[in-house]
């Protein structure tokens, strides 16, 4: 190109303007990004200011694990159709259990953690029900098994939860070791165990037919005890009350229809209730106090919950101790 020739320079500029995209010629320069200062975090209660940041992080992680475990229990009780729950599928096939673990990865913390003056920390965690159902449904459809429960679920994926696109959310908690909040959590655990025992006693007397109770079937079929343990562990907590004397009261309830449905599926008989029980529930309140044993947990002790194995052991004792005419 001859820059000394004005006409040559003009032709070059014209060609350049035609070949370049219009956006390149008209796009404004990016605005300068000014640094900002982070907003000051809310002041922590005095008890939390006295513990190292690492210990606060451990307590927060323990609260998140606690919440995730509670979500799993809620998910287990989800109805995929009128008479099949997630728990039924998990018991029927290990692949379903693996897919459930995958769906838990979608759990999110929906609110900032709440640090309380008694040494507790609480977090709210949630998972979309539709996401869980979709993951399980995909696995169910891929499994070609002869199990009737699996087939029935594969044919009917609609559920009232999915149509409302709801979320399951729970509150997980942990605490500074030996704090007032830690004692409260331990008292709540003890109250839950007491409530499970009382519910188990009531459950044993539920009539399946006019002359057969759950206990009658449990004495003959160990699978009934196992299934009922799952029903109890999935009981709805309707109230948690901390008393001024340091004790705690936990109220739980179980639907009678869920008990009948589960027992009927296990014994595979044509059992039925003469009256409709869809709206009826069994409710019990357990009371507990914190153990004085200092070895029963730290803020990060995630094994302090009442497990399904413990519920099963409790129910077995109830079966053996409950009078036949209960």
N, C-alpha and C positions, 0 to 999 in steps of 0.2 A: 504494500500500500504506500502511495506517495503522499506523505503528510504535507508536502509543500504545495500540493495542488488542491485548492479549496474545493473544487468540484468533486475530486476523489474523496475528500474527507466527508463531504455531505452525503455522498452515496453510501459510505460505510456506516454513518450514523443512521441513515434511513433503514439499511438492511438490519442493523442491530436492533432497532426499535420494533421491526416486524418479527424478528425471530424470537425475541424474549417474550415470555408470558406477560400479559397485562398486569397480573398480580405482583410480579417482581418489580414493576415500574411504579406501582401505586401503593404498595403495602407500607404502612407507617412503621416507624422504628418502635421496638418494644419499649414499654414504660419501665422506668427504673424501679427496682424492687427495694423498698426501704425496710431495714430490719425492725422487728418489733420485740417488745419485752413480753415474756410469758406472764399471764395473770397470776397473781399470788394465790397459791393453793389454800383452801380452807384450813384454819388452824386445827391441829389434832388435839384431842383431849390430853390432859396432863400425863395420864398413864401411858399413852402411846408415844409421847415425846421422850419418855425416859428409856425406851427400848431402842436398840440399834436398828438401823434401816434393814439389815439382813433379816432380823427376826420379824419385822413387820412384813417383809416379803414372804417369808415362810408361812406366816399366819394367813396371809392373803391367798397363797397357793393352796393351803389346806382348806380354806373356805370354798375355793373354786372346785376342788375335788369333791368336797361334801355336796355341793350343789349338783355336780355332774352325776354323782351316785343317786341323788334324789330324782333327777330327771330320768335316769334309767328305770327306776321303779315305776315312775308315772308312765313311761313308754310301754313297759311290759303289760300294763293293764289296758292299753288302747284296743278298742274293738275295730277289727278290720271288716267284719260284717256282723250280722245279728248274733251269732254264737261262736265266733272265733276271735281270740285276742292275740296280741303279739306274743304273749307268753306261751300260748299253745304252739305257735310256730317254732319258737326257740327250743321248746322241749322236743319237738318232732324232728328237728334237723339242725346239725351243727353249722351248715352253711348259712342258715338264717341268723344264727347267733353271730357269725362273723360280719354279716351285712348290718346287723344292728350296731355293732361296734363302729362300723364305717359311718353310719348315720349320726353317731354321737359327735363326730368331728365337726358337725355344723353347729355345735353349741356356741353361743355367744354371750358375753357379759353385757347386759343391757343398761346398767346403771353404774355410776362410780361407786367404789366400795365405801361402806359406811363404818367408820371407826367409832365405837361407843365408849363412853366413859367408864364402863365396868370391865373393859379389857377385851370385849368381843369385836370381831370384824364380820360384817355381813356383805354378801354379794348376791345379786340377782342374775341368774343365768337362764337362758331360754333356747328353745329349738323349735323350728317350724314343724308342725305335725305333718303337713303335706309332704315335706322333704323326707320324713321318716317313712311315711306310707309308700312313697314312690320308690325308695330304695328297697324296701321289703317286697313290694309288689314285683319289681323287676326280678329279684331272686326267685320268688315263688313261681313266676311264669317260666323261668329257665329250668326249674327243677321238675323232672318228670318222674314223680313218685306215685305209688299206689295209695298213699295216705289220703283218706277222705277229707280230712281237715284242710290239707294243702290244696287239693283240687277245688274245694268249695271256695276258698279264699281267692284262688286264681280266677274263678268265674265271677266273683263279686267284689270289686275293689272299692265301691262307693262307701263312704262313711260320713256320718254327720260332722265329724271333726274336719274332714277335708273340705266339705262344702262351705264351711265357715272360715276356712283358711286360718285356723287358730294357731296360736303358739302355746307351748307348754312352758311355764316359767316357775322357778322355785327359788327359795332363799337358802343359800349355803352359809354356814357360820363356822368360825374358829375363834380361838382366844389366846391371850397371853397365859402361859402356864401359871397355875396357882392364883390367878386373878379371880375376882368375883364372877366375871363372865365365864371363865373356864368352869367354875363350880356350877353355874347355871346350865351350861351345855351338858355336863355330866349328869345333872339332875334330870334334864330332859330325856337323855338316853335311857335312864333308869325308868322314867315314867312311860316311855314307849314300850319297854319290855313288859311292864306291868299291864299296859293296855292290851298288848298282844295276848298275854295269858288270859285275861278276862274275856277277850273276844273269842279265844279258842274254846273256853268253857261254854260260852253261849252257843257257839257254832256247833259243838258236839250234839246239842239237843235239837237242832233243826230237823224237822221231819221231811223226809224225801217222799214217803208214802204214808198212808194212815198208820202203819205199824213198823216203819223203818226210819231210823235216825241216821245222821251222818256218822255218829259213833259206831253204830251197828256195822256200817260198811267199812269204816276205818279199821275195825278189829279184824276184818277178814281180808282187807286189801291194803297193803302198805302204800300202793300208788295213790290211794285216796288221801293219805296223810301228806304225801309229797305235794299233791296238787292243792290241797287246802292251805299248806304252808305258803304257796305262791299267792293264793287269794288273800291271806292275812297280810303278807308283806306288802301287797298292793293296796292295803286299806287307806282310805282317805283320811287325812288329818284335818279335823274341822276346828280345833282350838288348841292353843298352847298358852298356858297361864303360869307365870312365875309368881310364887307367893312370897310374902315378906319374911317368912321363916326359912327361906332358902330352898324350899321344895318346889316341885313343878308338877302341873297337871296337864296331861295330853289326852285329848278326846279323839277317838278314831271311829270310823264307821265302815261297814261292809254291806253291799247290797245282797239281799237274800237271793235275788235272781241269779247273781253271779255264783253263789254257793251251789245252788241247784244245777245250774248249767254245767259247772265244772265237774261236779260229782257224777252227773248223768253221762257226760262224755267219757269219764274214766271207767265207769262200770259197764258202759255200752249197753245199758238196758233201756226198757221203755218206761223209765220212771217219769213221773210227772206230779205236779202239785195240783190239788183239786181247785184251789183258789188262786187267783192272780196275785203274784207277789212282786210285780215289777217295781212298784213304788216303795216297797218296804225295805227297811234297813235294820241292821243290828249296830248299836252304838254303845261304846264303853269308854270310861275315863280312867286312865292309869295315873298313879301318883309315884313320884320318885324323889330321892334326895341324892346329893353328890356323895360318892365314896370318899372316905378319909385316906384311902391308900394313895400315896403320892405317885405310885408307879402306874396308875391307870390312865396315862395319856398326857401328852404335851399338846401344844397348839397345833402341831403338824401330825398328830396321831390320827390317821384316817381309818384306823381299824376299830374305833370306839363305837361305831353305829351298831345297831342290832341287825345282824346279818340274817339272810334267809335260812342259813343252816341253824342258827340259834332259834329262829322261829319254829323250824321243823322239830328241833329237840324239845322245845317247850310244848308243842302240840302233841308230840308222842307221850309226854308225861301226862298231859291233860287226858288223852285217850285212855291211858291205863288207870288214872285216878278218878275219872268221872263215873258216877254211878250209872248203872244200866238204865235206870228209870228216869234219867235226867230229862 
